[in-house]
Each structure stands twice: as structure tokens, then as C-alpha cells.
Amino acid sequence: MENSIIDLIIRIKNGYMSQKEEVSSFYSKFKEELIKKLKELKYIKDYSIEEKNKIKIIIIKLNYIENNPVLTDVKIFSKPGRRYYVSYKDLKPVMNGYGYSIISTSKGIMTDKEAKIKKIGGELLFNIW
């Protein structure tokens, strides 16, 4: 896969759309940091890392509230051919504050609110709500 983060977030979105309990993807440290942030924001229930034949796989358990998915939609900004960088000053609220922008900064993965507090910009990966 050219951009594994896009692949991961679309797998999660499609898992919610098809009412799956869990989805899986190949493991990387960057994906694990992203999954930790999504768990902190309660967009996923939990995750685990398994190793099969020396290949690490991350298994993500999806979160539902009264059989409704907590994730409604995703808008991807950075793509392999065009990276999308933003200053903390340019960050706008997502869905009037009900969603989050996920940003890859020099200090790690952050939401738009955390980046504004710390006054750090970075690569805008996607908006999630």
C-alpha cells in the first residue's frame, strides 16, 4: 500500500459501515500511535498486536453505542502525491467542535485542539467525526 495511514483509516470506516466487530491491518509504530489517539478519543474500543509468521498485525476492536457506530465519516487531506501541511493558526473546528482533525507533528500525533494549545503545526492527515 502506498500510504498505509489512508488504508488504515478507510479499513476502520468500512468496518463501521459493515457493522464488523473488529478490523485488522499490518503493524507499524506510526499506525500504533494513530490507533492510541483514536482510542483516547473513543473512536475505537481497544486494539491488540499479534505476530503470525514473523509478521505483526494490529487488530482494532470497533466501538458502538446502542448499535450505532461512533465514527460517522472521515475526510482525508494528505495523500501520497500531495502532503497537506497546516499551521496551528489555520486549524478550524470540525463539525462545530464535534469532530477532530488528526495532525502528525514533530511532537507526535495530535488533535487540532492539542496542536492549538501547544502552538504546533504539522501534516494534516484527516478529519474524523
C-alpha positions in Angstrom: 0.0 0.0 0.0 1.4 3.4 -0.9 0.0 5.2 2.1 -0.7 2.9 5.0 -2.5 5.5 7.1 -5.1 6.1 4.5 -5.5 2.4 4.2 -5.9 2.0 8.0 -8.5 4.8 8.4 -10.5 3.5 5.4 -10.5 0.0 6.8 -11.8 1.3 10.1 -14.5 3.4 8.3 -15.6 0.4 6.2 -15.6 -1.8 9.2 -18.1 0.5 10.9 -20.2 0.7 7.7 -20.5 -3.1 7.5 -21.1 -3.4 11.3 -18.0 -5.5 12.0 -16.7 -6.1 15.5 -13.0 -5.7 14.5 -10.7 -5.0 11.6 -7.0 -5.7 11.1 -4.1 -4.2 9.4 -0.3 -4.6 9.1 1.6 -3.2 12.1 3.8 -0.1 12.2 4.8 2.2 15.0 3.1 5.1 13.3 -0.2 3.2 13.0 0.0 2.2 16.7 0.4 5.9 17.7 -2.6 6.8 15.5 -4.7 3.9 17.0 -3.7 5.1 20.5 -5.0 8.6 19.7 -8.3 7.1 18.2 -8.7 5.0 21.4 -8.1 8.1 23.6 -10.8 9.9 21.6 -13.1 6.8 22.0 -13.5 6.2 18.2 -12.3 2.6 18.8 -12.8 0.3 21.8 -9.4 -1.3 22.0 -6.6 -2.8 20.0 -4.1 -5.6 20.2 -0.9 -6.6 18.3 -0.4 -10.2 17.2 2.5 -11.8 15.4 1.9 -14.5 12.8 4.8 -16.0 10.9 7.1 -13.1 11.9 4.5 -10.6 10.6 2.9 -8.2 13.1 -0.8 -7.4 12.7 -2.8 -4.9 14.6 -6.3 -5.9 15.4 -8.7 -3.0 16.2 -12.0 -3.5 18.1 -14.6 -1.1 16.9 -16.8 0.9 19.3 -20.6 1.1 19.0 -23.2 3.0 21.1 -26.6 1.3 21.0 -25.7 -0.5 17.8 -24.7 2.9 16.2 -21.1 3.4 15.1 -19.3 6.2 16.9 -17.5 7.1 13.7 -19.7 8.8 11.1 -17.3 9.9 8.4 -13.7 10.8 7.5 -12.2 13.4 5.2 -8.6 12.6 4.1 -6.3 15.6 3.4 -2.8 14.3 3.0 -2.2 11.9 0.1 1.0 10.3 -1.2 1.1 12.7 -4.1 0.2 15.8 -2.1 1.1 16.4 1.5 -1.1 18.9 3.3 0.7 21.0 6.0 -1.0 23.4 8.3 -0.1 26.0 10.9 -1.9 25.8 14.2 -3.4 29.2 13.3 -5.2 27.7 10.3 -6.9 24.9 12.2 -10.7 25.2 12.2 -13.2 23.2 14.3 -14.5 20.1 12.7 -18.3 19.8 12.7 -18.7 22.7 15.1 -16.4 21.0 17.6 -18.0 17.5 17.4 -15.1 16.1 15.4 -11.3 16.2 15.3 -8.5 17.0 12.9 -5.7 14.5 13.3 -2.3 16.0 12.8 1.2 14.5 12.6 3.6 16.9 14.3 7.2 16.9 15.4 5.9 16.0 18.9 3.8 13.1 17.7 0.1 12.5 16.6 -2.2 15.3 18.0 -5.7 16.5 17.6 -6.4 20.0 16.4 -7.2 21.1 19.9 -4.0 19.8 21.3 -2.0 21.4 18.5 -3.6 24.8 19.1 -2.8 24.6 22.8 0.9 23.6 22.2 1.1 26.0 19.2 2.4 23.4 16.8 1.6 22.8 13.2 2.2 19.8 11.0 0.8 17.4 8.4 -3.0 17.3 8.5 -3.8 13.7 8.0 -7.6 13.6 8.2 -10.7 15.0 9.8 -12.9 12.5 11.7 -16.4 12.8 13.1 
